[in-house]
Amino acid sequence: MARWVRPALCALRLWGPAVAGIPASKLVEAHGSFASATCTVCRRPFPGKDVWAEVMVDRIPRCPVCTGIVKPDIVFFGETLPQRFLLHVVDFPMADVLLILGTSLEVEPFASLSEAVRSSVPRLLINRDLVGPFAWRPRSRDVVQLGDMVHSVERLVELLGWTEELQDLMRQEAEKLNGRDR
């Protein structure tokens, strides 16, 4: 399995929240990110940490230039998805494997993305519950692992022979976080 999963993971993109060690060019954050923020009036960009600091002390973040409200660059219900999301939907028909982790697959457009890969492409769902097309229209090459997410991902990493790499990555990220706390 590692023989064909590793190239597939490296070739396309990761859809969802930021993950340590994934280059920004390979990441599509469909619901945005708290890493950055934008003034709703003058559109001036701000670091997300500045906005977060204001929110954590119960203050509405304001732009120092125009006094407009500064909003994290996240997508609220009913708002348009980021352009980057729309640009990379073309990745799905090119995928060799699709990994889906921790989702209800109920809200569009994510609900239909699992159907966007070719029917011959293996889809792996790691989730607490059986959801979406995995429940009502499974494909012959689907693989489902239900239960605890952490243990399921650890098991997948072990099966792929990536345990040492994952431990190194976790150690590096812990060191970064510890460095920020000082």
ABEGO torsion letter per residue (X at the ends): XAAAAAAAAAABBBBEBBBBGBBAAABBBAAEBAABBBBAAAGBBBBAAAAAAAAAAGBBBBBAAAGBBBBBBBBBBGBBBBAAAAAAAAAAAABABBBBBGBAGABOAAAAAAAABBAABBBBBBBABBBEAAAABBBAABBBBBEBAAAAAAAAAAAAGAAAAAAAAAAAAAAAAAAAAX
